[in-house]
Amino acid sequence: MSQFSRFSGNKPKVVKESEKGVKFVDYKDVDALRRMLSPNGKIYGRKRLSTTAREQRMIAQAIKRARHMGLLPYTSATL
């Protein structure tokens, strides 16, 4: 067993593709976006999420939209 076997791509993908092949992140998919946040409400970095820079920008924008709509909290409730 190699030392990198635990990073074998088991992370769920949030970036979806439409019928036309356009990549997007749905801000209404709260469960998927919540996995991209730390317990304190910070957005995880690109290396931890193993996304490209473009995908990371789309994830950040979707999280910000969900926060503005009231679907996700800005911070944790345990402060």
Stockholm file with secondary structure:
# STOCKHOLM 1.0

chainA/1-79         MSQFSRFSGNKPKVVKESEKGVKFVDYKDVDALRRMLSPNGKIYGRKRLSTTAREQRMIAQAIKRARHMGLLPYTSATL
#=GR chainA/1-79 SS CCTTGGGSSCSCCCCEECTTSCEECCTTCHHHHHTTBCTTSCBCCHHHHTCCHHHHHHHHHHHHHHHHHTSSCSSCTTC
#=GC SS_cons        CCTTGGGSSCSCCCCEECTTSCEECCTTCHHHHHTTBCTTSCBCCHHHHTCCHHHHHHHHHHHHHHHHHTSSCSSCTTC
//
